[in-house]
Structures are given as structure tokens and as C-alpha cells.
Amino acid sequence: MTERRILVVEDERTIAESVAARLRAEGFLVAIARTGPDGVEAFRTGRPELVVLDVMLPGFDGLEVCRRIQADRPVPVLMLTARDDETDLLVGLAVGADDYLTKPFSLRELAARVHALLRRVDRASSAARTGTEILRIGNLEINQAERRVRREGVEAHLTPTEFDLLTHFANRPRMVLPRERLLADVWGWMDGSGTRTVDSHVKALRRKLGADLIRTVHGVGYALEVQP
């Protein structure tokens, strides 16, 4: 079985080497870059399947790195941030990040998030090959094979996680889905500890596809509203 490639972009040597060591112990091939420009170049030459990306980097920051690599080729991105600030998180999601961890974090948690992101990509690829290629719900069109989304004929560029979350909603129109269920079904997290992650991704979908697309059911979760 071919080892999967991961790129770690982190300027703090101790953190970068600790993260790389843990991921190598998990069976991954890991490359390290320590500046924004080096991270973009390492992504283009190394073709990793996932990127672990610090927000604060020399050269240019992790948000700019994320913009550039997602413009090149959609790939799961796990961002590392020193601040647990919702604005920072939303900006990260807006430029293409799929998940985030706030420093300090445990290496065990990081490894679990990496495995969950890759499992989700694998499941999505399998579903695209075997399921209905075009999913149409009202004015929303989801091309599962090409992983493209249009609403009222206008294409929206989604991250891999945003696409998977939207597809999950679209397969259950009008059904109210609790945050904990979304975490388990889409993210593969069973402990329900990342409900802010769900909220942040729903906000990103609303921003890209319209505020009326997903309805909040206070105290419960969210539902996809079918538009004619």
C-alpha cells in the first residue's frame, strides 16, 4: 500500500518536528516547510494529500498559503492557530481550510483529525463513483463526480469539507440534523466536542450559497431548506 503524503507548514521547529514525527509513526510520508513561500512550493512539487498549516508564518501567512494551494488543487487543510477566535476561524474556512486546532494541542488529537479528514475524502470519492452523479434539489445542483456546486446556475467554490457537509444535507432535505450527528457522520468525530466546527462550516456555506439555504433549529441543529 502506498504511503500517503502530508505536508506540514510550521515555522516553530519543535512543533514542526513533533508533528512530523507523530504522523510518520502513523504511517505517513511527511515533508516540512517553514515559511509561506516554501510551503506553496513544497505543495506544488510534493503533491501531498493533506496539509497541516500554521496561520502565523514568515514570508506570508498561512491564510495566503491556503488561498494559493486551494487555487492550484483542492486538498484537505488542517489549520493550526494560536488564538481561539471565531473571526480567525471563519477567515481560515473562507480561504479553504477544512478543520482547525488551537495551540496548544495534543499530538493524539492532531493525528485523529488527520485520519478523519482523509477518511472523509475517501468516502466522498467512493460515493461519487457509485452514487447518483447529479443531485438536484430545488435551485441547488450538486455534481458529485466532479465535486462542483451551483445554485441558480452560479457556481460556488467549496472546500472538500464544505462539499461533504452540503451533500450530507442535500441527501436529507428538510430533516433537522443535530450538530453531534453531523460531527459523527461528516467529520467522523464521536465525542461531540467540535460543535463550533459545524457552526463555522454552516456559516461558510451560507456565505457562499445564500443565507436562506440552511435553517438553524435553535438548541438542536440545522436543516437544508429546499428552494423552488
N, CA, C and O of each residue as an XYZ file, in Angstrom:
912
protein
N       0.848     -1.193      0.000
C       0.000      0.000      0.000
C       0.887      1.248      0.000
O       1.818      1.338      0.800
N       0.615      2.201     -0.877
C       1.419      3.400     -0.982
C       1.180      4.296      0.219
O       0.037      4.528      0.612
N       2.269      4.803      0.806
C       2.137      5.711      1.931
C       1.578      7.052      1.462
O       1.941      7.546      0.395
N       0.707      7.624      2.256
C       0.074      8.881      1.895
C       0.971     10.036      2.333
O       1.606      9.985      3.386
N       1.008     11.073      1.505
C       1.916     12.192      1.726
C       1.204     13.350      2.446
O       0.090     13.732      2.089
N       1.866     13.882      3.448
C       1.347     15.030      4.193
C       2.429     16.102      4.242
O       3.606     15.808      4.449
N       2.012     17.339      4.051
C       2.917     18.475      4.169
C       2.593     19.234      5.455
O       1.442     19.596      5.700
N       3.621     19.468      6.274
C       3.493     20.272      7.490
C       4.181     21.610      7.245
O       5.382     21.661      6.978
N       3.403     22.704      7.339
C       3.961     24.050      7.151
C       3.883     24.754      8.503
O       2.817     25.204      8.922
N       5.011     24.841      9.168
C       5.084     25.354     10.547
C       6.480     25.903     10.784
O       7.470     25.210     10.550
N       6.564     27.159     11.253
C       7.881     27.780     11.415
C       8.541     27.465     12.752
O       9.753     27.636     12.884
N       7.785     27.013     13.745
C       8.379     26.646     15.028
C       8.947     25.230     14.919
O       8.204     24.256     14.794
N      10.273     25.138     14.968
C      10.948     23.873     14.691
C      10.465     22.744     15.607
O      10.216     21.633     15.140
N      10.333     23.021     16.887
C       9.932     21.970     17.822
C       8.552     21.417     17.478
O       8.343     20.204     17.482
N       7.609     22.317     17.181
C       6.259     21.872     16.832
C       6.282     21.111     15.514
O       5.675     20.046     15.404
N       6.980     21.647     14.511
C       7.026     21.003     13.197
C       7.590     19.591     13.295
O       7.039     18.654     12.718
N       8.682     19.446     14.024
C       9.318     18.133     14.117
C       8.491     17.159     14.952
O       8.462     15.964     14.659
N       7.820     17.659     15.987
C       6.955     16.791     16.799
C       5.759     16.300     15.990
O       5.402     15.122     16.038
N       5.146     17.222     15.246
C       4.006     16.839     14.405
C       4.443     15.833     13.344
O       3.773     14.824     13.124
N       5.570     16.112     12.686
C       6.059     15.209     11.640
C       6.371     13.830     12.204
O       6.052     12.815     11.585
N       6.995     13.793     13.377
C       7.337     12.504     13.987
C       6.088     11.691     14.297
O       6.053     10.484     14.057
N       5.067     12.347     14.828
C       3.834     11.625     15.143
C       3.155     11.105     13.883
O       2.679      9.970     13.857
N       3.109     11.922     12.847
C       2.462     11.490     11.608
C       3.251     10.377     10.917
O       2.664      9.472     10.324
N       4.577     10.446     10.996
C       5.379      9.340     10.450
C       5.122      8.055     11.215
O       5.079      6.977     10.623
N       4.949      8.162     12.530
C       4.630      6.978     13.335
C       3.262      6.406     12.965
O       2.999      5.222     13.176
N       2.392      7.258     12.411
C       1.072      6.813     11.957
C       1.125      6.206     10.550
O       0.113      5.722     10.044
N       2.307      6.234      9.918
C       2.459      5.602      8.615
C       2.453      6.540      7.427
O       2.360      6.090      6.285
N       2.552      7.847      7.677
C       2.527      8.817      6.587
C       3.940      9.225      6.171
O       4.878      9.179      6.967
N       4.066      9.622      4.911
C       5.272     10.300      4.434
C       5.085     11.789      4.691
O       4.088     12.368      4.260
N       6.021     12.409      5.382
C       5.835     13.796      5.819
C       6.982     14.674      5.336
O       8.154     14.331      5.490
N       6.622     15.811      4.750
C       7.594     16.854      4.407
C       7.293     18.080      5.256
O       6.150     18.302      5.654
N       8.319     18.873      5.530
C       8.174     20.074      6.357
C       8.618     21.300      5.571
O       9.641     21.281      4.888
N       7.827     22.370      5.681
C       8.219     23.688      5.168
C       8.034     24.683      6.307
O       7.146     24.518      7.143
N       8.888     25.733      6.339
C       8.870     26.630      7.499
C       8.526     28.078      7.154
O       8.527     28.931      8.042
N       8.235     28.375      5.895
C       7.788     29.714      5.519
C       6.608     29.580      4.574
O       6.356     28.511      4.017
N       5.881     30.696      4.401
C       4.760     30.664      3.465
C       5.182     30.313      2.043
O       4.618     29.389      1.457
N       6.155     31.019      1.466
C       6.577     30.695      0.102
C       7.091     29.256     -0.038
O       6.793     28.581     -1.023
N       7.868     28.789      0.955
C       8.366     27.416      0.889
C       7.217     26.414      0.963
O       7.273     25.357      0.335
N       6.173     26.742      1.728
C       5.027     25.857      1.824
C       4.301     25.706      0.493
O       3.920     24.601      0.106
N       4.111     26.823     -0.205
C       3.451     26.773     -1.520
C       4.287     25.968     -2.508
O       3.748     25.163     -3.267
N       5.597     26.183     -2.500
C       6.472     25.452     -3.417
C       6.495     23.965     -3.084
O       6.459     23.128     -3.987
N       6.557     23.626     -1.784
C       6.569     22.223     -1.380
C       5.258     21.533     -1.758
O       5.247     20.350     -2.096
N       4.162     22.279     -1.698
C       2.876     21.718     -2.115
C       2.874     21.417     -3.611
O       2.395     20.363     -4.031
N       3.394     22.315     -4.400
C       3.371     22.143     -5.854
C       4.287     21.006     -6.303
O       3.967     20.288     -7.250
N       5.408     20.845     -5.636
C       6.359     19.806     -6.056
C       6.089     18.457     -5.407
O       6.343     17.414     -6.009
N       5.571     18.472     -4.172
C       5.394     17.217     -3.436
C       4.060     16.556     -3.611
O       3.927     15.362     -3.344
N       3.037     17.313     -4.065
C       1.686     16.787     -4.299
C       1.138     16.037     -3.076
O       0.728     14.884     -3.202
N       1.124     16.671     -1.902
C       0.605     15.985     -0.712
C      -0.906     15.782     -0.794
O      -1.603     16.469     -1.539
N      -1.389     14.825     -0.015
C      -2.827     14.552      0.038
C      -3.515     15.322      1.151
O      -4.744     15.364      1.215
N      -2.725     15.933      2.030
C      -3.271     16.734      3.124
C      -2.185     17.696      3.589
O      -0.996     17.383      3.524
N      -2.604     18.877      4.061
C      -1.662     19.880      4.543
C      -2.022     20.271      5.974
O      -3.170     20.607      6.267
N      -1.026     20.223      6.862
C      -1.149     20.775      8.213
C      -0.473     22.142      8.168
O       0.720     22.235      7.880
N      -1.228     23.204      8.453
C      -0.773     24.562      8.111
C      -0.938     25.521      9.283
O      -2.047     25.729      9.774
N       0.171     26.100      9.725
C       0.131     27.119     10.768
C      -0.349     28.443     10.177
O      -0.055     28.754      9.023
N      -1.089     29.223     10.971
C      -1.580     30.512     10.489
C      -0.451     31.538     10.418
O      -0.335     32.266      9.432
N       0.379     31.601     11.458
C       1.435     32.618     11.531
C       2.728     32.056     10.951
O       3.336     31.149     11.519
N       3.140     32.613      9.802
C       4.333     32.135      9.108
C       5.134     33.321      8.585
O       4.560     34.369      8.290
N       6.453     33.171      8.466
C       7.244     34.207      7.790
C       7.038     34.159      6.277
O       6.645     33.134      5.722
N       7.307     35.269      5.634
C       7.128     35.356      4.177
C       5.744     35.862      3.860
O       5.577     37.033      3.519
N       4.747     35.004      3.966
C       3.340     35.397      4.026
C       2.621     34.357      4.866
O       3.108     33.239      5.034
N       1.457     34.730      5.395
C       0.840     33.902      6.427
C       0.128     32.676      5.862
O       0.012     32.493      4.651
N      -0.341     31.851      6.784
C      -0.981     30.602      6.397
C      -2.265     30.796      5.617
O      -2.627     29.938      4.811
N      -2.967     31.904      5.835
C      -4.183     32.167      5.072
C      -3.859     32.349      3.593
O      -4.583     31.856      2.728
N      -2.766     33.062      3.305
C      -2.354     33.241      1.907
C      -1.852     31.925      1.323
O      -2.105     31.631      0.154
N      -1.148     31.134      2.121
C      -0.735     29.806      1.655
C      -1.962     28.985      1.275
O      -1.992     28.345      0.224
N      -2.967     29.008      2.135
C      -4.178     28.226      1.878
C      -4.867     28.686      0.598
O      -5.307     27.860     -0.202
N      -4.964     29.999      0.400
C      -5.572     30.506     -0.834
C      -4.837     29.973     -2.066
O      -5.460     29.528     -3.030
N      -3.521     30.024     -2.019
C      -2.735     29.655     -3.203
C      -2.790     28.154     -3.487
O      -2.890     27.742     -4.643
N      -2.724     27.340     -2.436
C      -2.730     25.898     -2.711
C      -4.118     25.432     -3.127
O      -4.234     24.526     -3.953
N      -5.177     26.029     -2.576
C      -6.520     25.621     -2.982
C      -6.821     26.067     -4.404
O      -7.592     25.412     -5.106
N      -6.224     27.173     -4.839
C      -6.382     27.607     -6.231
C      -5.670     26.654     -7.179
O      -6.079     26.493     -8.328
N      -4.604     26.022     -6.695
C      -3.840     25.074     -7.503
C      -4.555     23.728     -7.590
O      -4.730     23.182     -8.679
N      -4.971     23.190     -6.426
C      -5.590     21.861     -6.384
C      -6.303     21.698     -5.043
O      -5.665     21.831     -3.998
N      -7.608     21.413     -5.043
C      -8.314     21.239     -3.774
C      -7.704     20.101     -2.954
O      -7.492     18.998     -3.458
N      -7.426     20.389     -1.685
C      -6.804     19.404     -0.815
C      -7.261     19.698      0.608
O      -7.460     20.865      0.946
N      -7.436     18.682      1.457
C      -7.810     18.951      2.847
C      -6.706     19.722      3.571
O      -5.525     19.400      3.445
N      -7.107     20.740      4.328
C      -6.166     21.559      5.089
C      -6.608     21.604      6.548
O      -7.744     21.961      6.860
N      -5.690     21.237      7.429
C      -5.897     21.352      8.870
C      -5.058     22.526      9.352
O      -3.828     22.473      9.317
N      -5.725     23.587      9.804
C      -5.003     24.787     10.211
C      -4.702     24.757     11.704
O      -5.502     24.279     12.508
N      -3.524     25.283     12.055
C      -3.105     25.422     13.444
C      -3.115     26.906     13.792
O      -2.480     27.707     13.107
N      -3.821     27.271     14.837
C      -3.918     28.672     15.209
C      -3.598     28.857     16.679
O      -3.916     28.003     17.508
N      -2.972     29.969     16.995
C      -2.614     30.258     18.382
C      -3.750     30.924     19.133
O      -3.708     31.034     20.359
N      -4.776     31.374     18.399
C      -5.877     32.079     19.048
C      -7.191     31.370     18.763
O      -7.471     30.999     17.624
N      -7.996     31.184     19.804
C      -9.313     30.574     19.661
C     -10.331     31.679     19.393
O     -11.213     31.947     20.209
N     -10.187     32.306     18.241
C     -11.007     33.455     17.881
C     -11.876     33.093     16.686
O     -11.364     32.640     15.662
N     -13.191     33.289     16.806
C     -14.102     32.846     15.751
C     -13.847     33.574     14.441
O     -13.996     32.986     13.370
N     -13.463     34.855     14.510
C     -13.174     35.583     13.271
C     -12.018     34.939     12.533
O     -12.082     34.753     11.317
N     -10.959     34.595     13.256
C      -9.823     33.916     12.637
C     -10.251     32.601     12.014
O      -9.825     32.259     10.911
N     -11.099     31.863     12.728
C     -11.534     30.561     12.235
C     -12.358     30.716     10.964
O     -12.183     29.959     10.009
N     -13.255     31.699     10.952
C     -14.093     31.899      9.773
C     -13.271     32.341      8.573
O     -13.541     31.921      7.448
N     -12.264     33.193      8.803
C     -11.385     33.593      7.704
C     -10.649     32.376      7.159
O     -10.528     32.211      5.945
N     -10.159     31.526      8.057
C      -9.482     30.312      7.619
C     -10.377     29.419      6.785
O      -9.955     28.903      5.750
N     -11.607     29.234      7.229
C     -12.549     28.419      6.462
C     -12.870     29.075      5.125
O     -13.038     28.391      4.115
N     -12.953     30.400      5.122
C     -13.302     31.107      3.891
C     -12.247     30.934      2.814
O     -12.580     30.939      1.629
N     -10.977     30.780      3.191
C      -9.925     30.643      2.187
C      -9.622     29.188      1.860
O      -8.728     28.911      1.060
N     -10.355     28.250      2.469
C     -10.213     26.863      2.040
C      -9.781     25.861      3.076
O      -9.558     24.698      2.740
N      -9.651     26.270      4.351
C      -9.309     25.294      5.385
C     -10.518     24.400      5.670
O     -11.664     24.828      5.529
N     -10.251     23.163      6.068
C     -11.316     22.214      6.362
C     -11.530     22.001      7.850
O     -12.627     21.644      8.280
N     -10.503     22.215      8.621
C     -10.574     21.976     10.052
C      -9.484     22.805     10.726
O      -8.601     23.335     10.051
N      -9.543     22.920     12.039
C      -8.542     23.709     12.751
C      -8.294     23.121     14.126
O      -9.152     22.451     14.700
N      -7.112     23.382     14.640
C      -6.746     23.064     16.014
C      -6.134     24.303     16.642
O      -5.353     25.011     16.005
N      -6.487     24.562     17.888
C      -5.930     25.699     18.608
C      -4.758     25.241     19.461
O      -4.859     24.256     20.191
N      -3.645     25.962     19.363
C      -2.474     25.649     20.176
C      -2.732     26.072     21.628
O      -3.386     27.089     21.861
N      -2.232     25.310     22.602
C      -1.528     24.021     22.443
C      -2.519     22.895     22.183
O      -3.653     22.940     22.660
N      -2.100     21.898     21.438
C      -2.957     20.758     21.108
C      -2.181     19.479     21.386
O      -0.954     19.487     21.482
N      -2.920     18.377     21.514
C      -2.256     17.092     21.714
C      -1.958     16.464     20.360
O      -2.745     16.587     19.422
N      -0.828     15.797     20.266
C      -0.475     15.121     19.015
C      -1.458     13.999     18.708
O      -1.710     13.696     17.542
N      -2.003     13.394     19.729
C      -3.019     12.359     19.525
C      -4.250     12.942     18.836
O      -4.796     12.339     17.912
N      -4.689     14.135     19.296
C      -5.837     14.789     18.682
C      -5.526     15.177     17.246
O      -6.369     15.003     16.366
N      -4.334     15.699     16.993
C      -3.966     16.066     15.631
C      -4.000     14.853     14.713
O      -4.545     14.926     13.611
N      -3.423     13.735     15.154
C      -3.423     12.527     14.333
C      -4.841     12.059     14.059
O      -5.144     11.619     12.950
N      -5.722     12.149     15.066
C      -7.112     11.738     14.873
C      -7.808     12.620     13.847
O      -8.584     12.129     13.027
N      -7.531     13.923     13.890
C      -8.143     14.837     12.918
C      -7.640     14.536     11.502
O      -8.420     14.563     10.550
N      -6.363     14.255     11.362
C      -5.801     13.934     10.049
C      -6.451     12.673      9.486
O      -6.865     12.652      8.327
N      -6.540     11.631     10.294
C      -7.178     10.390      9.832
C      -8.637     10.638      9.447
O      -9.109     10.107      8.442
N      -9.350     11.437     10.235
C     -10.755     11.707      9.944
C     -10.908     12.467      8.630
O     -11.803     12.164      7.841
N     -10.039     13.455      8.385
C     -10.102     14.194      7.126
C      -9.863     13.285      5.930
O     -10.575     13.375      4.930
N      -8.873     12.414      6.025
C      -8.567     11.518      4.907
C      -9.661     10.484      4.707
O      -9.979     10.137      3.569
N     -10.244      9.982      5.797
C     -11.362      9.036      5.652
C     -12.533      9.699      4.951
O     -13.197      9.081      4.120
N     -12.788     10.954      5.284
C     -13.906     11.652      4.668
C     -13.671     11.843      3.168
O     -14.596     11.684      2.372
N     -12.462     12.178      2.787
C     -12.140     12.313      1.365
C     -12.314     10.980      0.653
O     -12.842     10.932     -0.458
N     -11.873      9.897      1.287
C     -12.012      8.566      0.690
C     -13.477      8.180      0.516
O     -13.872      7.651     -0.523
N     -14.286      8.454      1.555
C     -15.714      8.129      1.466
C     -16.379      8.936      0.373
O     -17.199      8.414     -0.382
N     -16.029     10.208      0.287
C     -16.631     11.065     -0.728
C     -16.267     10.598     -2.133
O     -17.110     10.614     -3.030
N     -15.023     10.185     -2.331
C     -14.595      9.697     -3.641
C     -15.336      8.422     -4.012
O     -15.742      8.236     -5.159
N     -15.508      7.544     -3.025
C     -16.228      6.292     -3.272
C     -17.689      6.564     -3.595
O     -18.250      5.955     -4.506
N     -18.312      7.482     -2.848
C     -19.709      7.804     -3.091
C     -19.908      8.432     -4.464
O     -20.905      8.177     -5.138
N     -18.946      9.255     -4.868
C     -19.042      9.901     -6.182
C     -18.982      8.872     -7.306
O     -19.611      9.049     -8.349
N     -18.222      7.793     -7.091
C     -18.109      6.760     -8.131
C     -19.337      5.873     -8.209
O     -19.693      5.387     -9.283
N     -19.989      5.661     -7.061
C     -21.072      4.677     -7.023
C     -22.462      5.282     -6.918
O     -23.451      4.606     -7.202
N     -22.554      6.549     -6.512
C     -23.862      7.139     -6.278
C     -24.388      7.887     -7.494
O     -23.821      7.817     -8.584
N     -25.502      8.613     -7.275
C     -26.084      9.436     -8.314
C     -25.130     10.586     -8.628
O     -24.692     11.307     -7.732
N     -24.816     10.747     -9.907
C     -23.776     11.716    -10.255
C     -24.234     13.142    -10.018
O     -23.480     13.947     -9.472
N     -25.475     13.477    -10.425
C     -26.007     14.826    -10.259
C     -27.142     14.790     -9.253
O     -28.107     14.044     -9.414
N     -27.018     15.600     -8.217
C     -28.050     15.705     -7.198
C     -28.687     17.080     -7.329
O     -28.011     18.095     -7.160
N     -29.995     17.123     -7.632
C     -30.700     18.393     -7.796
C     -31.798     18.506     -6.760
O     -32.650     17.627     -6.627
N     -31.757     19.607     -6.030
C     -32.777     19.892     -5.026
C     -33.154     21.356     -5.181
O     -32.385     22.250     -4.829
N     -34.347     21.589     -5.711
C     -34.761     22.953     -5.982
C     -33.784     23.627     -6.921
O     -33.494     23.101     -7.996
N     -33.271     24.790     -6.529
C     -32.328     25.519     -7.387
C     -30.875     25.189     -7.077
O     -29.959     25.898     -7.494
N     -30.679     24.103     -6.342
C     -29.339     23.667     -5.978
C     -28.957     22.438     -6.800
O     -29.723     21.478     -6.881
N     -27.776     22.472     -7.407
C     -27.289     21.344     -8.199
C     -25.907     20.939     -7.693
O     -24.994     21.761     -7.612
N     -25.771     19.652     -7.351
C     -24.509     19.130     -6.834
C     -24.019     18.029     -7.765
O     -24.668     16.994     -7.910
N     -22.875     18.259     -8.390
C     -22.244     17.252     -9.242
C     -21.244     16.487     -8.377
O     -20.155     16.981     -8.084
N     -21.629     15.272     -7.972
C     -20.812     14.528     -7.032
C     -19.542     13.980     -7.665
O     -18.517     13.870     -6.993
N     -19.592     13.638     -8.936
C     -18.401     13.106     -9.601
C     -17.337     14.189     -9.756
O     -16.154     13.936     -9.532
N     -17.756     15.388    -10.138
C     -16.814     16.490    -10.355
C     -16.628     17.349     -9.102
O     -15.761     18.223     -9.069
N     -17.461     17.095     -8.049
C     -17.420     17.854     -6.808
C     -17.567     19.353     -7.089
O     -16.754     20.173     -6.663
N     -18.635     19.674     -7.822
C     -18.944     21.056     -8.155
C     -20.376     21.358     -7.740
O     -21.242     20.484     -7.774
N     -20.613     22.602     -7.348
C     -21.915     23.008     -6.834
C     -22.362     24.281     -7.542
O     -21.574     25.206     -7.738
N     -23.637     24.315     -7.922
C     -24.233     25.523     -8.493
C     -25.566     25.793     -7.798
O     -26.318     24.878     -7.465
N     -25.827     27.071     -7.594
C     -27.147     27.475     -7.129
C     -27.659     28.551     -8.065
O     -27.010     29.573     -8.286
N     -28.851     28.292     -8.616
C     -29.424     29.172     -9.634
C     -28.450     29.367    -10.787
O     -28.373     30.448    -11.371
N     -27.705     28.313    -11.109
C     -26.787     28.328    -12.232
C     -25.440     28.953    -11.953
O     -24.570     28.946    -12.823
N     -25.243     29.496    -10.757
C     -23.984     30.155    -10.410
C     -23.135     29.187     -9.590
O     -23.581     28.667     -8.568
N     -21.900     28.951    -10.054
C     -21.036     28.003     -9.363
C     -20.429     28.618     -8.114
O     -20.026     29.781     -8.106
N     -20.373     27.806     -7.046
C     -19.727     28.209     -5.794
C     -18.547     27.282     -5.554
O     -18.655     26.070     -5.741
N     -17.433     27.843     -5.143
C     -16.224     27.058     -4.905
C     -16.169     26.676     -3.425
O     -15.993     27.531     -2.557
N     -16.322     25.383     -3.152
C     -16.369     24.877     -1.792
C     -15.102     24.097     -1.458
O     -14.469     23.508     -2.335
N     -14.749     24.104     -0.190
C     -13.669     23.232      0.271
C     -14.184     21.794      0.295
O     -15.394     21.576      0.231
N     -13.287     20.810      0.385
C     -13.747     19.415      0.472
C     -14.735     19.180      1.612
O     -15.720     18.464      1.432
N     -14.488     19.771      2.780
C     -15.396     19.565      3.899
C     -16.733     20.261      3.673
O     -17.783     19.696      3.979
N     -16.707     21.476      3.143
C     -17.966     22.167      2.833
C     -18.791     21.363      1.841
O     -20.009     21.259      1.984
N     -18.134     20.793      0.833
C     -18.850     19.992     -0.152
C     -19.483     18.765      0.511
O     -20.645     18.451      0.252
N     -18.734     18.080      1.352
C     -19.257     16.881      2.011
C     -20.419     17.216      2.933
O     -21.400     16.475      2.998
N     -20.308     18.333      3.648
C     -21.387     18.738      4.543
C     -22.638     19.087      3.747
O     -23.739     18.678      4.116
N     -22.483     19.837      2.662
C     -23.634     20.193      1.836
C     -24.297     18.948      1.249
O     -25.523     18.839      1.249
N     -23.497     18.019      0.755
C     -24.040     16.784      0.190
C     -24.801     15.988      1.249
O     -25.839     15.393      0.962
N     -24.275     15.982      2.473
C     -24.953     15.291      3.566
C     -26.324     15.916      3.816
O     -27.312     15.200      3.983
N     -26.388     17.246      3.842
C     -27.677     17.929      3.983
C     -28.599     17.616      2.810
O     -29.786     17.345      2.996
N     -28.039     17.657      1.592
C     -28.855     17.503      0.388
C     -29.475     16.116      0.279
O     -30.541     15.955     -0.316
N     -28.822     15.128      0.844
C     -29.398     13.782      0.850
C     -30.493     13.619      1.898
O     -31.145     12.577      1.966
N     -30.695     14.664      2.726
C     -31.719     14.633      3.780
C     -32.444     15.973      3.827
O     -32.462     16.614      4.878
N     -33.045     16.418      2.721
C     -33.661     17.751      2.692
C     -34.760     17.891      3.739
O     -35.568     16.987      3.952
N     -34.761     19.057      4.383
C     -35.731     19.451      5.422
C     -35.580     18.679      6.732
O     -36.235     19.018      7.718
N     -34.734     17.651      6.764
C     -34.536     16.913      8.007
C     -33.633     17.713      8.941
O     -32.572     18.188      8.536
N     -34.059     17.857     10.190
C     -33.243     18.558     11.172
C     -32.149     17.618     11.663
O     -32.422     16.537     12.185
N     -30.901     18.056     11.484
C     -29.745     17.234     11.837
C     -29.013     17.861     13.014
O     -28.508     18.977     12.898
N     -28.946     17.167     14.142
C     -28.225     17.704     15.297
C     -26.742     17.871     14.997
O     -26.182     17.139     14.181
N     -26.119     18.821     15.649
C     -24.695     19.058     15.460
C     -23.872     17.803     15.746
O     -22.926     17.493     15.023
N     -24.243     17.085     16.808
C     -23.489     15.890     17.183
C     -23.562     14.822     16.098
O     -22.591     14.104     15.859
N     -24.724     14.719     15.438
C     -24.841     13.742     14.351
C     -24.005     14.166     13.149
O     -23.372     13.336     12.498
N     -24.010     15.468     12.861
C     -23.189     15.959     11.751
C     -21.713     15.708     12.016
O     -20.975     15.313     11.113
N     -21.282     15.934     13.243
C     -19.887     15.668     13.595
C     -19.537     14.201     13.373
O     -18.464     13.882     12.860
N     -20.444     13.317     13.761
C     -20.180     11.883     13.613
C     -20.223     11.454     12.150
O     -19.365     10.695     11.698
N     -21.224     11.942     11.405
C     -21.423     11.470     10.032
C     -20.474     12.106      9.029
O     -20.012     11.436      8.105
N     -20.178     13.386      9.196
C     -19.354     14.101      8.214
C     -17.894     14.142      8.638
O     -17.001     13.896      7.828
N     -17.651     14.450      9.904
C     -16.269     14.583     10.385
C     -15.699     13.269     10.931
O     -14.482     13.097     10.998
N     -16.574     12.357     11.316
C     -16.099     11.116     11.914
C     -15.708     11.258     13.372
O     -14.998     10.410     13.912
N     -16.169     12.334     14.018
C     -15.884     12.531     15.438
C     -17.060     11.992     16.243
O     -18.212     12.305     15.943
N     -16.781     11.193     17.250
C     -17.845     10.551     18.010
C     -18.085     11.194     19.375
O     -19.046     10.839     20.056
N     -17.223     12.143     19.791
C     -17.360     12.673     21.147
C     -18.169     13.963     21.229
O     -18.429     14.456     22.327
N     -18.572     14.516     20.085
C     -19.408     15.711     20.096
C     -18.712     16.960     20.595
O     -19.379     17.920     20.979
N     -17.377     16.973     20.601
C     -16.637     18.086     21.201
C     -16.364     19.224     20.230
O     -15.826     20.252     20.641
N     -16.713     19.078     18.960
C     -16.353     20.094     17.971
C     -17.537     20.791     17.355
O     -17.527     21.067     16.155
N     -18.579     21.092     18.150
C     -19.779     21.680     17.564
C     -19.515     23.048     16.945
O     -20.224     23.444     16.020
N     -18.509     23.783     17.433
C     -18.175     25.062     16.803
C     -17.671     24.866     15.382
O     -17.835     25.742     14.533
N     -17.060     23.726     15.127
C     -16.619     23.421     13.767
C     -17.821     23.350     12.830
O     -17.783     23.893     11.726
N     -18.883     22.684     13.267
C     -20.110     22.608     12.465
C     -20.657     23.999     12.217
O     -20.978     24.348     11.081
N     -20.767     24.799     13.273
C     -21.313     26.146     13.130
C     -20.504     26.978     12.135
O     -21.076     27.696     11.315
N     -19.183     26.882     12.208
C     -18.327     27.665     11.320
C     -18.505     27.253      9.865
O     -18.535     28.107      8.979
N     -18.624     25.949      9.611
C     -18.802     25.478      8.236
C     -20.184     25.827      7.696
O     -20.322     26.117      6.508
N     -21.201     25.806      8.539
C     -22.535     26.226      8.102
C     -22.504     27.707      7.721
O     -23.095     28.095      6.713
N     -21.827     28.537      8.512
C     -21.700     29.955      8.175
C     -20.998     30.131      6.832
O     -21.374     30.993      6.038
N     -19.985     29.317      6.582
C     -19.275     29.412      5.302
C     -20.187     29.028      4.140
O     -20.157     29.676      3.094
N     -20.999     27.979      4.310
C     -21.935     27.582      3.255
C     -22.967     28.674      2.997
O     -23.304     28.955      1.847
N     -23.461     29.280      4.052
C     -24.437     30.359      3.872
C     -23.812     31.537      3.132
O     -24.449     32.154      2.278
N     -22.574     31.840      3.464
C     -21.912     32.962      2.804
C     -21.722     32.697      1.318
O     -21.844     33.613      0.504
N     -21.429     31.465      0.960
C     -21.139     31.130     -0.434
C     -22.395     30.828     -1.249
O     -22.420     31.060     -2.458
N     -23.442     30.310     -0.591
C     -24.611     29.833     -1.325
C     -25.908     30.547     -0.970
O     -26.939     30.299     -1.595
N     -25.871     31.422      0.018
C     -27.074     32.148      0.401
C     -27.489     31.841      1.829
O     -27.480     30.690      2.264
N     -27.855     32.900      2.552
C     -28.190     32.757      3.969
C     -29.454     31.937      4.183
O     -29.665     31.395      5.268
N     -30.302     31.841      3.150
C     -31.571     31.126      3.306
C     -31.461     29.631      3.046
O     -32.456     28.915      3.161
N     -30.275     29.145      2.700
C     -30.146     27.738      2.292
C     -30.271     26.778      3.472
O     -30.901     25.728      3.347
N     -29.686     27.119      4.601
C     -29.669     26.223      5.752
C     -30.330     26.921      6.934
O     -29.931     28.015      7.332
N     -31.336     26.274      7.480
C     -32.105     26.839      8.590
C     -31.539     26.362      9.921
O     -31.223     25.185     10.089
N     -31.417     27.290     10.863
C     -30.999     26.947     12.215
C     -32.205     26.538     13.045
O     -33.207     27.252     13.085
N     -32.111     25.397     13.703
C     -33.133     24.969     14.654
C     -32.490     25.112     16.026
O     -31.704     24.259     16.438
N     -32.816     26.173     16.724
C     -32.112     26.545     17.941
C     -32.171     25.432     18.986
O     -33.224     24.863     19.273
N     -30.998     25.151     19.536
C     -30.894     24.120     20.553
C     -30.815     22.714     19.999
O     -30.660     21.756     20.756
N     -30.921     22.577     18.662
C     -30.902     21.239     18.051
C     -29.815     21.129     16.996
O     -28.834     20.409     17.180
N     -29.990     21.847     15.883
C     -29.028     21.719     14.793
C     -29.454     22.509     13.576
O     -29.858     23.666     13.694
N     -29.366     21.893     12.401
C     -29.610     22.592     11.138
C     -30.410     21.706     10.185
O     -30.439     20.482     10.315
N     -31.066     22.373      9.214
C     -31.812     21.669      8.167
C     -31.631     22.409      6.856
O     -31.559     23.638      6.836
N     -31.557     21.657      5.751
C     -31.478     22.252      4.422
C     -32.875     22.673      3.979
O     -33.806     21.868      3.983
N     -33.011     23.929      3.601
C     -34.292     24.430      3.116
C     -34.324     24.306      1.607
O     -33.461     24.853      0.921
N     -35.308     23.594      1.083
C     -35.419     23.367     -0.359
C     -36.077     24.581     -0.998
O     -37.192     24.957     -0.634
N     -35.379     25.194     -1.954
C     -35.894     26.349     -2.659
C     -36.403     25.925     -4.029
O     -35.795     25.074     -4.678
N     -37.519     26.511     -4.479
C     -38.059     26.152     -5.800
C     -37.155     26.630     -6.930
O     -37.462     26.410     -8.102
